[in-house]
Amino acid sequence: MRNLLSVFAIFLPFLVLPGVAAACSCGIRPNVVQEFAESKTVGVFKLQSVEAKVEGSIGYRESFSVERVFKGNIKVGQHLTFLDGVVCDFNFQPEHIGTEYLFYMDDDGSDGIWHLSFCSRSQRAKFGADDIYYLERQAQLRGKTRISGVLYQENDSALRDVPSSRDLLDGRTVRILGKGKDIKLKTDKNGVYETYGLPPGKYTIWPERIAGFRPYQVDEKTHTETVELKAKSHAEADFTYQIDSVISGSVIDPDGIPMDDVELELVPLGGEKGDDIYSFNKETYDRGSFKFSEIPAGSYILAVNPRGKVSSAMPFGTFYYPGKTSREEAGVITITPGVRMEGLVIKPPGPIDTVTIAGVMLHEDGTPVVDQWVRYFEDKDMDARKERYFEPEAGIKTDGNGKFSLRVLKGQKGVIVGLFIDTWFDYRRNSDPTCKKLDALLYTKKSGENLETQEIFIDASTDQLGHELRFSFPSCKSRQYKARLLRP
């Protein structure tokens, strides 16, 4: 029952939206043999018409002609009426008329209306050639082992009025190694590679490298994927190549100090405001660093603090790389496949009006608290800060000596507080005697709650360098390696 409720929760958003056919995650996809065996009707269908929403229904009505039959009580040339609206990966529109689809259906059309299934291998026939090759020859191939897959290249666009595309990659080499075999295959015009009759076991699939692109399914170090081939079964490995592009660097203040929690937005040029679909915010982390990757080809500008809200983390208004306050003066960044702009250093233009709040965070026994967080909250946020996901005005991790130093907007008032974030604790008692007090305190906390030091009031009119935050428990040696660098 729990599993059924989980599945229902995943699909509920799709059930209440008319004509929705958003991609959704259904776990591990069955192979073509399994999908065929579990389906009542399998065939290739051509979309002939799309009607408006059916009154009293959540879906749209479509007409399909049967082009090929692999299973079921249907005939080539027959016209079928479909009712959709809750199907992953499909959103039939008039511009799709004439497109062929490979459908696996649990339905037999007994009520006169056909319905597509959740989480099946149904897809556009153009991208289903791998399945179709087997389905057309299954009588002679049934029972043989098979390794197969498809190579695609995604050509994403950053603008709504410039369509993205998905191309099948033909003539590309795929190498299969395992069980003493070393096989090199070439993809055909449909991007498909396949081989039959290999002995059961584990095989390493090594797709060809393509300059400026990389398949996201492969292991980052080996550039391969491993599959397990079972007796009389299939194993498949598809590879989708995405553009390999990177913009990375760090944001530092005028004194060269790294600035965490600074928002950046990569904004594509060439469209009206709001037309971009790629731009999104990143935040600096780990000593002011940031990274954008898999950026669609095109021209961009990089905005810092795009919303313009001045805070202790961002004590400046909006500006643009490489340090211009006017959007018209922003430097244009051109992205092509394989471009890697790394090591950018971004500084806000002009001085920033902040004061430094510094000190040390200690355990009860005076030992330093290492790699834990000190957070600063404005006085207006004092009540709200107890909420688990409430964002602080500023925050910093302690160093190897328990010391911290953060910047706060000059003239603000608020508090600083230290947090002990234990990512391992699961209510099991620890035999280490130095941990007894810590465990007792953690035992009283709800899941996700953190232990805190005392609060120290801050009047940020001048630099304050000697604060001491202290926890009410001694150092717990056996937990030192378990409370890792988790950002609150």
C-alpha positions in Angstrom: 0.0 0.0 0.0 2.8 2.4 0.8 4.3 1.8 -2.7 0.9 2.4 -4.3 0.5 5.7 -2.4 4.0 6.8 -3.5 3.2 6.1 -7.1 -0.1 8.0 -6.8 1.7 10.9 -5.2 4.1 11.1 -8.1 1.4 11.1 -10.8 -1.2 13.2 -9.0 0.0 16.5 -10.6 -0.5 14.9 -14.1 -4.0 13.7 -13.3 -5.3 17.2 -12.6 -3.9 19.0 -15.6 -5.6 18.9 -19.0 -3.6 17.4 -21.9 -0.5 17.0 -19.7 2.2 14.8 -21.0 5.2 15.8 -19.0 8.2 13.5 -18.8 8.2 11.6 -15.5 10.5 9.2 -13.7 9.4 5.6 -13.4 12.5 3.9 -12.2 14.4 1.3 -14.2 12.8 0.8 -17.7 12.0 -2.8 -18.7 13.8 -4.1 -21.8 12.0 -4.7 -25.0 11.4 -8.4 -24.3 9.8 -7.7 -20.9 7.8 -4.8 -22.2 6.4 -6.8 -25.2 5.5 -9.7 -22.9 3.6 -7.5 -20.5 1.7 -5.5 -23.1 -1.6 -6.4 -24.7 -1.1 -4.3 -27.9 2.1 -3.3 -29.6 2.5 -1.5 -32.9 3.4 1.6 -34.8 0.7 4.2 -35.1 0.5 7.5 -37.1 -1.2 10.5 -35.7 -4.0 11.6 -37.9 -5.9 14.2 -35.9 -6.0 16.0 -32.5 -9.3 17.3 -31.2 -9.9 19.9 -28.5 -10.4 18.8 -24.9 -13.3 16.4 -24.5 -16.0 17.8 -22.2 -16.0 16.2 -18.8 -12.6 14.6 -19.4 -9.1 15.5 -18.4 -7.7 14.5 -21.8 -7.7 15.2 -25.5 -9.0 12.9 -28.2 -6.7 11.8 -31.0 -7.1 9.6 -34.1 -4.3 7.2 -35.1 -3.9 4.9 -38.1 -2.3 1.5 -37.6 0.9 1.3 -39.6 2.5 -1.9 -38.2 1.3 -4.6 -35.8 3.5 -6.6 -33.5 0.9 -7.8 -31.0 -2.8 -7.4 -30.4 -6.2 -7.5 -32.1 -5.6 -4.7 -34.5 -5.0 -4.5 -38.3 -2.8 -2.3 -40.5 -4.9 0.6 -41.9 -7.4 0.5 -39.0 -8.2 3.9 -37.4 -8.3 4.1 -33.6 -9.5 6.7 -31.2 -7.2 7.5 -28.3 -7.9 9.5 -25.1 -4.8 10.9 -23.5 -4.0 13.4 -20.8 -2.1 11.4 -18.2 0.7 9.9 -20.2 4.4 10.6 -19.6 6.4 12.0 -22.5 3.5 12.7 -24.8 1.6 16.0 -25.5 0.0 15.5 -28.8 -0.5 18.7 -30.8 -1.8 19.5 -34.3 1.8 20.1 -35.5 2.6 16.4 -34.7 0.0 15.1 -37.2 1.8 12.7 -39.5 4.3 11.6 -36.9 4.6 7.9 -36.2 4.8 6.4 -32.7 5.7 3.1 -31.2 3.1 2.2 -28.6 3.2 -0.5 -25.9 -0.3 -0.6 -24.4 -2.0 -2.5 -21.6 -5.2 -1.7 -23.4 -7.1 -3.9 -25.9 -9.6 -1.2 -27.0 -12.5 -3.2 -25.7 -14.4 0.0 -24.7 -13.9 1.6 -28.1 -11.4 4.1 -26.7 -7.7 3.4 -26.5 -5.5 4.6 -23.6 -1.7 4.8 -23.4 0.1 3.4 -20.4 2.3 5.0 -17.8 6.0 4.3 -17.7 6.2 2.2 -20.9 8.8 2.1 -23.7 6.3 4.0 -25.9 8.0 6.7 -27.9 8.3 8.3 -31.3 9.1 5.7 -33.9 12.0 7.7 -35.1 13.7 7.1 -31.7 12.4 3.6 -31.3 14.3 1.9 -34.1 16.2 -0.2 -31.5 13.0 -1.8 -30.4 11.5 -2.1 -33.9 14.5 -4.0 -35.2 13.9 -6.7 -32.6 10.1 -6.7 -32.8 10.3 -7.2 -36.6 12.6 -10.3 -36.2 11.6 -11.6 -32.8 10.5 -15.0 -34.1 14.1 -15.9 -35.1 15.8 -13.9 -32.4 13.7 -15.0 -29.4 15.9 -16.5 -26.7 19.2 -15.0 -27.9 21.2 -12.6 -25.8 21.4 -9.0 -27.1 23.3 -5.8 -26.3 22.0 -2.8 -28.0 21.5 1.0 -27.7 21.0 4.3 -29.4 23.3 7.3 -29.6 21.7 10.7 -29.5 23.0 14.3 -29.5 20.9 16.9 -27.7 21.2 20.4 -29.3 19.5 22.6 -26.6 18.5 26.2 -27.2 18.5 28.9 -24.6 15.6 30.8 -26.3 12.0 29.8 -26.5 11.7 30.9 -30.2 14.7 28.8 -31.2 13.7 25.1 -31.0 16.0 22.5 -29.5 16.7 19.3 -31.4 17.6 15.7 -30.8 19.7 14.1 -33.5 20.4 10.4 -34.0 24.1 9.8 -34.4 25.0 7.5 -37.3 28.4 6.1 -38.2 29.7 6.3 -34.6 31.8 3.6 -33.0 30.7 1.7 -29.9 33.1 -0.7 -28.3 31.9 -3.6 -26.2 34.4 -5.4 -23.9 33.9 -8.4 -21.6 34.0 -12.2 -21.4 37.1 -12.2 -23.6 35.4 -10.3 -26.3 36.4 -6.9 -27.9 33.7 -5.9 -30.4 33.5 -2.7 -32.3 30.2 -1.7 -33.8 29.0 1.2 -35.9 25.7 2.9 -35.4 23.4 2.9 -38.4 21.3 5.7 -39.8 18.9 5.5 -36.8 21.8 5.8 -34.3 21.4 2.1 -33.3 24.1 -0.4 -32.5 23.3 -4.1 -31.6 24.9 -7.5 -31.3 23.4 -10.9 -30.5 24.6 -14.2 -29.0 27.2 -12.9 -26.5 27.7 -15.2 -23.4 26.0 -13.9 -20.2 28.2 -11.7 -18.0 29.3 -8.1 -17.4 30.3 -6.0 -20.3 31.8 -2.5 -20.6 30.3 -0.2 -23.2 32.6 2.4 -24.6 31.0 5.0 -26.9 33.0 7.1 -29.3 34.2 10.5 -28.0 32.8 13.5 -29.9 34.6 16.8 -29.7 32.7 19.4 -27.7 30.1 16.9 -26.4 29.9 14.2 -23.8 27.4 11.5 -23.0 26.0 12.1 -19.5 25.4 8.4 -18.8 29.0 7.4 -18.8 31.4 7.2 -15.8 33.2 10.5 -15.5 36.7 8.8 -15.2 36.4 5.9 -17.6 34.0 7.3 -20.1 32.2 3.9 -20.1 29.0 2.2 -18.8 28.8 -1.3 -17.5 25.9 -3.6 -18.2 25.0 -7.1 -17.0 23.8 -9.5 -19.7 21.7 -12.4 -18.4 21.0 -15.6 -20.2 18.4 -15.4 -23.0 17.9 -11.7 -22.1 18.8 -8.2 -23.3 21.0 -5.4 -21.9 20.9 -1.9 -23.3 22.9 1.2 -23.0 21.7 4.4 -24.7 24.0 7.4 -24.8 22.8 11.0 -25.0 25.5 13.5 -25.8 25.2 16.9 -24.4 27.3 20.0 -25.0 30.4 20.0 -22.9 30.7 23.7 -21.9 31.7 25.3 -18.7 31.9 28.7 -17.1 33.5 28.7 -13.6 35.4 30.9 -11.3 34.9 32.8 -8.0 33.5 36.0 -6.6 35.8 38.0 -4.3 35.4 41.4 -2.5 37.6 44.4 -3.1 40.1 43.1 -0.5 40.4 39.7 -2.2 38.2 37.8 0.3 36.0 35.1 -1.2 32.3 35.7 -1.0 29.9 32.8 -0.5 26.1 32.9 -1.1 26.4 35.4 -4.0 23.7 34.9 -6.7 24.7 34.8 -10.3 22.5 34.5 -13.4 23.6 33.5 -16.9 21.3 35.4 -19.3 21.1 34.5 -23.0 21.0 37.3 -25.5 18.9 37.5 -28.7 15.4 37.3 -27.2 12.9 39.5 -25.5 13.0 39.7 -21.7 11.4 36.6 -20.3 12.0 34.5 -23.5 15.1 32.9 -22.3 14.7 29.4 -20.9 18.2 28.6 -19.8 19.0 31.5 -17.5 18.9 30.4 -13.9 20.6 31.4 -10.6 23.7 29.9 -9.1 25.1 30.7 -5.8 28.7 30.9 -4.9 29.9 28.3 -2.3 33.2 26.9 -0.9 35.3 30.1 -0.9 33.3 32.0 -3.4 33.3 29.5 -6.3 30.6 28.9 -8.9 30.2 26.7 -12.0 27.8 26.7 -14.9 28.0 23.6 -17.1 26.2 22.0 -20.2 25.4 25.5 -21.4 23.6 25.6 -24.8 25.5 27.3 -27.6 24.9 31.0 -27.9 25.8 34.4 -26.4 25.2 35.3 -22.8 25.9 38.0 -20.2 26.6 37.1 -16.5 24.7 39.1 -13.9 25.7 39.2 -10.3 23.0 39.8 -7.7 20.4 39.8 -10.5 17.5 40.7 -8.2 19.4 43.7 -6.8 18.6 43.1 -3.2 21.4 44.4 -1.0 22.3 42.1 1.9 25.3 41.1 4.0 26.1 38.3 1.6 25.7 40.7 -1.4 26.5 44.2 -0.1 26.1 45.6 -3.6 23.5 46.1 -6.3 23.3 44.3 -9.6 26.4 44.3 -11.7 27.6 42.4 -14.8 30.8 40.6 -15.6 33.5 41.8 -15.8 32.4 44.5 -13.3 30.0 46.8 -15.1 26.9 48.4 -13.5 25.2 48.9 -16.8 23.7 45.9 -18.7 24.6 47.6 -22.0 28.3 47.5 -20.9 28.3 43.8 -19.9 30.8 41.6 -21.5 29.3 39.1 -24.0 30.3 35.4 -23.4 30.0 33.2 -26.5 29.5 29.5 -25.9 30.3 26.9 -28.5 30.8 23.1 -28.0 33.8 22.4 -25.9 34.3 26.0 -24.6 35.6 26.0 -21.0 35.9 29.5 -19.4 37.5 28.5 -16.1 39.1 30.6 -13.4 37.1 33.8 -13.8 37.6 36.2 -11.0 34.7 38.6 -10.4 34.8 41.6 -8.2 32.0 44.1 -7.4 32.8 47.6 -8.8 33.6 50.1 -6.1 33.9 49.8 -2.4 31.4 47.9 -0.2 30.1 49.3 3.1 30.5 46.4 5.6 32.0 45.6 8.9 33.8 42.4 10.0 32.4 40.2 12.7 35.0 37.6 13.8 35.8 35.3 16.7 36.1 31.6 17.6 33.7 28.8 18.2 34.5 26.3 21.0 33.3 23.2 22.7 32.5 23.3 26.4 36.0 22.0 27.2 37.6 24.9 25.2 38.6 22.8 22.2 37.8 24.4 18.8 34.8 23.5 16.7 36.0 22.8 13.2 34.1 23.0 9.9 30.8 24.0 11.5 28.6 27.0 10.7 28.3 30.5 12.2 25.2 32.3 11.0 24.1 35.9 11.3 20.5 37.0 11.4 19.0 40.5 11.3 17.0 41.4 14.4 13.8 41.5 12.2 14.3 37.8 11.4 14.9 36.6 15.0 11.6 34.8 15.4 11.6 33.3 11.9 15.1 32.0 12.2 14.0 29.0 14.2 12.4 27.6 11.0 14.6 24.8 9.5 15.0 26.3 6.0 15.1 30.0 6.9 18.0 31.6 5.2 20.4 33.7 7.3 21.6 37.1 6.3 25.2 35.8 6.2 27.1 32.6 7.2 30.6 31.2 7.3 32.2 27.9 8.3 34.8 27.8 11.0 38.4 27.0 10.0 40.8 24.4 11.4 41.2 26.4 14.5 37.5 27.1 15.1 37.9 30.7 13.9 35.4 32.5 11.8 35.1 35.9 10.1 32.1 37.2 8.2 31.0 40.5 6.8 27.8 42.3 7.8 26.2 45.4 6.3 27.3 48.4 8.3 24.6 49.8 10.6 22.6 46.5 10.9 21.6 44.9 14.1 21.1 41.2 14.7 22.7 38.1 16.3 25.3 35.5 15.5 24.9 31.9 16.5 26.9 28.7 16.0 25.4 25.5 14.7 26.5 21.9 15.2 25.2 19.9 12.2 25.6 16.2 12.9 24.8 14.3 9.6 25.3 10.9 11.0 23.3 10.7 14.3 20.4 8.2 14.1 19.5 7.9 17.8 22.0 5.1 18.4 24.0 5.4 21.6 27.7 6.0 21.2 30.2 4.0 23.4 32.7 6.9 23.4 32.4 8.5 26.9 33.3 11.9 25.5 30.1 11.8 23.4 27.6 11.1 26.2 26.5 14.7 26.7 26.3 15.3 23.0 24.2 12.2 22.4 21.9 13.1 25.2 21.3 16.5 23.6 20.9 15.1 20.1 18.4 12.6 21.5 16.1 15.4 22.4 16.1 16.9 19.0 13.8 16.2 16.1 15.1 15.0 12.8 16.9 17.8 11.0 17.2 20.0 14.1 20.7 21.3 15.0 22.4 22.1 18.3 23.2 25.8 18.8 25.5 28.0 20.8 24.4 31.0 22.7 23.3 34.0 20.7 25.5 37.1 20.6 23.9 40.5 19.8 25.6 42.4 17.1 25.5 46.2 16.5 27.4 46.4 13.2 28.6 49.9 13.5 32.3 49.0 13.7 34.5 45.9 13.2 34.1 43.3 16.1 36.9 40.7 16.2 36.8 39.0 19.5 33.5 37.1 19.9 33.4 33.6 21.5 30.6 31.2 20.7 30.5 28.1 22.9 28.5 24.8 22.9 27.3 23.2 26.0 29.0 19.8 25.4 32.7 18.8 25.2 34.5 17.6 22.1 33.3 14.2 20.9 36.3 12.6 19.3 34.6 9.7 17.6 32.2 12.1 15.9 34.8 14.4 14.5 34.8 12.8 11.1 31.1 12.2 10.9 29.9 15.8 11.2 31.0 16.8 7.7 30.8 20.0 5.7 27.0 20.2 5.2 25.7 23.7 4.5 22.7 24.6 6.7 
